[in-house]
Amino acid sequence: MAELRKLRTRAGEPSFRKMAAKSGAVSHATLHLTVTGRRLQPWETVREFVRACDGDEEEWHARWQGVQHVLSADREPDPAPAPARWRSRWRSKRVLVPLTLVLVAAIAAVVVLLVAPGGEDVAEPPHPGDSSRFVSDVTIPDDTVVKPGSQFVKVWEIKNTGTVEWRKRYLRRTDLPVAPGACRTPERIPVNDTAPQGHVQVTVTVSTPPTAPVDCKVFWKMVDEQDRELFPASKPIYFSVLVRP
């Protein structure tokens, strides 16, 4: 479930209602249960979650099968009834055996979910010691009302909280290709070179659609020159405006 949450984050954290609409096969409540419930959901449900986040269906099916195999491992049949003088002691042992199996299965499931194919933790940034933190919206607070067919300039401030100098980096829009009727922006915007513990302001010019009402919420992730995502486990930054006449 932890890795499914990260998959949704990398997809720009779409709402469960939007994911359900994209799937067309399951409800938003069922998709929400996939990452919040206590039980492993059927593959048909997990598959729709992965599809809604544009994940690799074959890869996730293999991971789901691994967890399912551990959880459904056959248990040994109960032995014949013990003599009366051993019965009370056997009852206590019989309680411990299922608990042990459940604990082993839970640990194995966590290992399968937390480790990506090839044994690499997908949460790790490519550069050890690299990290960032959102500081503030310098302009255009969330849910600012803007006019259709207009332009505005959004500015964020972020901090290099790691030990790696940022050079030739960008913020890349996560919802490419952009849907008709959405706010228009460049696909990537540059991030000025930033020393460790330094602050940087990032600017993007946004054009609103000509029609209203429209709610524009656009997510961005930091990438390098090769378009490689640098903080796969971090939440994206975004702007959110309400286009109204």
N, C-alpha and C positions, 0 to 999 in steps of 0.2 A: 504494500500500500504506500510505503514511503516513496518508492520509485515512481509509482503512478502519479503521486502528487507532484514530483519533480517534472514528469512528462507534461503535466498540465501547466506548470509554471513556464516551461520552455516554449509552450504553445501560446503564451501570453495571458494565461489564466482566464480563459473564456468562462463565462457563467455556465452553470450546469444546464440552464434553460437553453442557451445557445448550443451547447453540446448536444442536447437532446433533439433540438431542431435539425442540427446537421446530421445526426444519426437517423432519425425518423423511425427507429426500431425500439427504443427504450425511453422511459420517462426520466425527467431530471432528478426525481427522487431516487430512482434506481442507480443512476450514475453517481449521485452523491454518496450512496451507500457503499459504492465500490471502494472509496478511500476513507470511509469513516466507520464502516461496519466491523463487527468482530469476526466474521466468517469470510472465507475465500469465496468470492462470487463465481457463478458459472462462467465458463469461457465466453459464451455468447454475450454476456454483459460486459466483461472485460474487453472483449474485441470491439464493441461499440465505443467504449471509453477511449481505446487506443486510436480507433479510426477518427473520432472527433478531435483528437489532438494531433492528427497526422503522424502517428507513430508507426514503427515498423511492425506490421501485424505478425509476420513470421517469427521475428525475434521474441515478441511478447508472448506468442503462443507457446514457444519452447520454455520460456521462463514460468508461465502459468502451469504447464504440464509438470515441471520439476517440483513446484510447490504442491500440486495436487497429488503427485506420487508419494511424497513424504507424508502428507496428511491422511492418505487412504491406505497406508501400509497395513498389511494383514496383521491382526493380533493373534497370539497363540490361544487356542481354545482352553476353556476352563478345565482344570484337572478334575478327576473323580472326587466325590466328597471325602473329606479327611475324617479320620476317627474323631469321636466326640471330644477327646481330651486335647486334640490339636486344632479343633474347629475355630475357637476364638482367635488363636494366633494366626491361622490361615486367613481369616477375614481381614485382619490388619494388613497382611502382606498383599492380599488381593486388591486392596484399596491403593496401595503404593504403586503397583505395577502400571495401572492406567495413567496415574499422575505422572510417572516417569516418562511414559510414551508420549503424553501430551507435551511435556517440557522439551523432549528431544525434537519433536515435530515442530514446535514453535521456534526453537533455535535454528533448525534447518531452514524453515521458511524465511526467517529474517536474513539468513546468509544468502539465500537465493535472490531475495528482493533487493538487497542492498548492494550486491556485487553485479556489475554489468557483464555481458558476454566478454570472454577473454580475461576476466579477473580484474578489470579496472573499475575503480569507483567513479561513476559518471559525475559525482558531485565535485570532484577535485578540479581546480582550475589548471590549465596547461602549464602555467609558470608557478612553481612552489613559492609561497610567500605573497602571492598576488591577491589583493582583496580591495573591495570598494564599499562605500556607504553613501546612500542618498542623504543630502543635507537639507535641501529646501526647494520649493517652487519659487523662483525669483520673480517670474511674471505669470499671469493667467492662472489663478488658483483653480482647483478642481470645480467643475460644474459652473464655470463662468458662462454667461449667456453672450453669444456672438451672433452677428447678422449673417444671413445666407449670402453667398457670393462675395465674401469679404476676406481679408487677410489679417493675421495676427502673428506676433513673434513670441514663441514660447522659449523660456530660459529656465534651465535647471542648474542647481549647484550640487556637485558630487565631490567626494573626497577619496583620494588614494590612501587607503588605510593600511596598505601592505608595505613590503620592502622592495617591490619591483617598480622601476621607473616606467611610466606609460609613454610609449612612443608609437606614432602612426596608428592610432586607434580611432574607432568610429562607434557611433550608436546606429544599429540597424533596426529598421522597422520589422516587427515580427509577423504582421498580417499580410505579407506579400503573396500573390498579387493583390493590389488594393481593389476592394469591391466597388462597383458603381455606386455613386451617391455618398461615398465616404469622404472624409477630409483628405486633401491631397498634400503630400510632403515629398521631399527627396527620400529615396530608399535608404540612404546612409547619410549621416552628418558627422563631420570630423570632431574629434576630441583633442584639444590642444595637449601637447606633451606636458606631463605632470610628474613632478618628483614625489617620492614616497612621503606621505603625510601632508601633501599639498592639496589645495582645493582648486577646482576648475569649474567654469561655467560653460554649459553647452547650449547652443542656440539652434532653433529650427523655425523656418517660416512655414506657416500653415495656411492653406487656402480652403475655405469652407465650401460645401456644395451649394449650388444655386437654389435648391429647394429646401423647405423646412416644413415640419420640425424634423430634426435629425440629432441624435446623440452621438457625438464622436469621442471614442476612447481608443487611443492608439498607444501600443506598447513598444518598448525599445530595449534591446540587449546590446552589450558592448562586444565588439568583434575586432579582429586584427586585419591587416591588409589582405590576408588570404580568406577573409570572411569567416574565420574560425571563432566560434563563441568562446568568450574568455571566462565567464562566470556562469556555467550551466545550471548551478543549483540556486543561484540568487534570483530574487524576484525582479522582474523587469521594472523600469521606470516608465511613466506614461503621462500623457496629458488627457484631460477629460473636459469637453466643452459641450454646451447645449446650443444648437443652432436653432434660433427662433426668429420669426419675422419681426 
